[in-house]
Amino acid sequence: MTRQERNIYVGRVVRNFLLVLWAIFGLFPLVWMVLISFKSDSQMFDTLFVFTPTLENYRKVLIGTDYFKTFMDNIIVSSGAVLVSVAAGVPAAYALARYNFKRKEDLAFTILSFKFAPEILVVLPLFMIYQKIGIYDTYLGMIWVYQLICMPLLIWVVRGYFEDISVEIEQAAQLDGYRWYEIFLRILLPLIKPGVVSSALLAFIFAWNSFTFPLLLNAFRVQTVTVSVLRYLASDSVHYGQMAVAATITALPEVILAILIQKHLVRGLSFGAVKG
């Protein structure tokens, strides 16, 4: 083995070792949360990695509470919010990418600002409006307010994809006799599929993890898992094991979706960067 080959081999070993360390650092909180879910309250602070596993926490959460009901509520409002955002946000992103009109960039940045505005700023007026029009503590109310979380992100990511597509492609399709909606559905949408998938997944994660809106705009009929976890915080104690069970199961849909659409997610996050 030559000196150059030895240096390449050592560099590869060091790089792989650093990647393994980084993976352990990134995954350790998840592993620790899973370990805690198998600990009883009496073992929570007395042991670290050596303890007697128990399924009591899972029994109390999955059987002793209405966790599955809140889990389904979360799926309904998060999925509904993402579907509405995709249906309305993709055409809006196309309009911002293709058409030139007065104060277009101001409108685009206004839409983006909704994503970064503190939720507490708008939740009180929304609470009063929801009470007035009768959508407080409903699926419709949550899907509507989640557009503040989902749609700005989706519009800005997908807009970058539309801007990366040459206008000549649409012009050539028009010369071939395609109508505008056929161009949009048959040509443009397949080209921006990775961007739509990746931004939809990110929007779903933001909606799934939302806490302030479901806490203050829901009561008892609709509850999300992020709010229902509060029930494990008692006035005199904290049931860490049960909280870990709820958090572990709550994270599963996000992990499963990310694995299933990994190809589109990687391509979507590395291509079609945000522009403006």
Number of C-alpha atoms within 10 A of each C-alpha: 7 7 8 9 10 11 12 12 13 12 12 12 12 12 12 12 12 12 12 12 12 12 11 12 10 11 11 12 11 14 12 13 17 17 17 23 25 22 25 20 17 8 16 16 9 9 11 12 9 8 14 10 13 13 13 15 24 19 13 13 19 16 11 10 13 11 21 13 15 21 19 15 18 25 18 16 27 25 19 21 29 27 16 16 26 23 12 15 24 22 15 19 24 19 15 22 22 12 9 10 9 8 8 14 13 10 12 18 13 12 17 19 14 17 16 12 12 11 16 11 9 12 17 14 11 17 18 13 13 16 13 10 8 11 17 22 21 18 20 14 20 24 22 16 19 26 22 21 25 30 28 23 26 28 27 26 24 33 30 22 25 23 19 16 15 9 11 9 12 17 12 12 15 14 9 9 10 16 11 11 10 13 18 16 11 11 15 18 15 11 16 20 16 24 28 25 22 24 25 25 21 19 25 26 21 16 28 25 17 20 15 14 21 24 15 16 23 20 12 8 12 19 24 25 25 20 18 17 18 11 12 17 13 9 6 5 9 14 15 19 27 27 22 24 24 23 18 15 15 18 14 11 14 15 11 11 14 18 11 10 14 14 13 17 23 14 15 22 16 11 15 21 17 15 13 12
